[in-house]
């Protein structure tokens, strides 16, 4: 059911962002700059040569937790920007947000007793490694497979394990939860300076954004792959 899908092409883009401020984080991944004024979603997408149905689909999944695209939406939406969008998201997480947070983690760790600092750094380093590995597998296995499907040249799969995302997403989420618990439960009270509070806020922010990213993969990427697989099988 899509009763939560309130975003449409006729709405002003500024109204979408007013409804969900976090959407502003997504604009650079589409190549959209600020300064669109009162333009509608349709007008902004036209300016940036972006399929409006794809943009609104992403915004709805990102904003409304219970929004579930129908199979018809998946079939009819122009998915040509999907891979560029996902790759831009990976770059944003790894090269901007996680690198920024990593610097704050190590600065905070340097101000703590050695045993606390080492544990904090180790947990965050493990978290970054886990995210990097998940993204690496996507970019070396899932994305090339999708490209082959789009070109009608994908091989029959004997091993589909790389398309099982639930476990990887849950593991990444659990590792980040462990990190926040370490910060809350085990760091000395004197460690909670404004910098520490800013760090925790940044961690919560990226945690939420990564959860939305996971939903986009689970509700759009994987169903789209299944749709293309069905088309490929029928054509053989």
N, C-alpha and C positions, 0 to 999 in steps of 0.2 A: 504494500500500500504506500502511496506517495502523498498522503495528506499533509506531510510536513514540507513538501516542495513548494516554497512560495516564491523562489527566484525565477524570473523570466527575462527574456530578451528586451522587453519593453521598459523594464524598471531602470531607474538611474543607477549607474554603477556606485555612486556615492551612497545610495540608499542600501545597497548590499553591504558595503563596508560599515555603515552605521549599524546595521543589524548584526554584523559579526566583524568586530575590529580585526580579528586574526586573518581575515581575508587579505589584508594589506600585505601580509608576508608572502602571499602567493603571486602577487602582481609581477615581481621581477622574473619569476619562473616562466611567465607567459611573455616576457619582454615588454610589459605594460608599464609606462611611467606615470607618475602623478601629474596632475594638471589637466585632468579630463573634464573638470567643471561639472556641468549638469547633463553631460551626455548620457544617453541610455547605454545599456550593455551592448545592444545591437550596434550602436554607432561606434563605440570604443573598439569592439571586436573588428568592425569593418576597417577602422583606422590601422589596426595592427595585423590585418589579414589573418584573423583567427576565427575558426568556425564557432559561431555563437552557441550552437547546441552543445559542443564539447565544453566550452567555458562554463555554461550554466550547469551542466552535469557535474563537473568537478566542484563548483561552488556549493551545489546542493548536498553532495556527499560529504564535503568538508564541513558544512555547517550543521546539517540535520542528522543527528546520530541514527535515527531510525529510517532514514531515507534509503530505499532499496530500488535501484534502477530496474525497470522491467526488461525482459529479454528483447522486447520491441525497441526500447530506448537504446540498448546496446547495439542492436542491428542497424538502427537508423542514424545513429550519431556518427559524425565524421571524426574518426579516431586518428587521423593523420598526425595531430600534435601530441599524441599520448606518450610516445617514447621520448621526444624532446623534453616534454614536461617532466617526466620521471627522472631523466638524466640531469636536468636543471635542479630538481629537488635534491638529488644526491649530492651535487656540487655544493648547494647551499648548506646542507647539513654538515658535510665533511670539511669544507674549506672555509666556511664562515662561522656557523653557530658552534659546532663542536670544538673547533680550534679556539674560538673565543672563550668558551667555557673551560677548556683545558688549561688555558693560561691562568684563569682565575683560580682553578683548583690547585695548581702548583704554587701560586702565590700564597693562597691560604695555607697550604700544607707547610710552606716554609716558615710560617709564623707559629706553628704548633710544635708540641713535643714530637720527637722523631717517630715514636711508635704510632701516633695518631696520623701524622703527615704521610707516613709510608702506606698505611692502610687506605687512606683517602685517595692517594695517587694511584695505588694499585687497582682499586675498584673502578676508578674512572678510566684508567688505561684499558682495563678488561672490557669495559663497556664500549669504548671507542673501537676496540679490536673486533668486538662482536658485530657492531654496526657496519664496520668496513667489510667484514667477511660476507655479511648478508648482501650488501650492495654489490660486492665483487661477483658473487654468484649470480645475482640478477643480470649484471652487465655482461657476463661471459656465457651465461646459459639461457636465462629466460628471454632477454632482449633479442639476442640473435635468433632464437627460435620464433619469436613473434615476427621479426622482420622476414624470416623465411615463409611463415604462414601468409603474411601480407602479400608476398611475391608469388605465392602458390607453389613454393618449392620445398616445403618442410618435409623432412623424413618422418616415417612412422616411428613412434617412440616405444622403446621397450622398457625404459626407465623414466617414470614421470615424477620422481621424488623431488626434482628441483622446482616443481610447481606446487609443492605443499608448503604454504606460507604460514599457517597457523602457529606451528611450533616455534618457528624462528621469530615471529612477531611477539609471541608470549615470552620467549626467553629474553629478548631485548627489553621488553617492558619490565620483567621481573628483576633484571640486573639493575635497571635505573631505580626501581623501588628500593632495592637493597642499599643503593648508594644514599638515597635520601634518608633511610632509616639510620644509617651510620652517622650521617650528619646530625640528625635530631637526637639520637640516643647516646652517642659515644663521644662526640666532640665536647671539650670543656666549655663551660658557659662563657668564659672569657674570649672564646674564639668567635662568638657571634657579634662581630662588628657589622657595620653597614655593608662592607664588602662581602661578608658571609651571607647576609640576607639577600643581597643582589645575586649572589651565586645560586642560592636556593631558588630564587624566582626564575632565573634563567633556565635552571634544570627543569622546573615545572613547565615552563613555556615550551622548551624543545620536546619534552615528554608528550605534551598535548599535541604538538604539531606532528610528531612522529606517529602518534596514534591515528591521526587523521590521514596521514600518508599511507598507513597500513590499510585503513578502510578503503582508500582509493584503489589500492592494489587488489584487495579482496572483492570489492564490489564492482570494479570496472575492468581492471587489467585481466584478472583470471576469467571472468565471464566472457570477455572479448576473445581471449585465446580459445576458450571452449567453442564459441560461435565459429571462429575461423577453422578450427579443427573439424567441426561438423561439415562445413562447406567443402573443405579439402577432401574429406572422406567420401562425400557424395559425388565429387568430381572424378574420383578414381574408378 
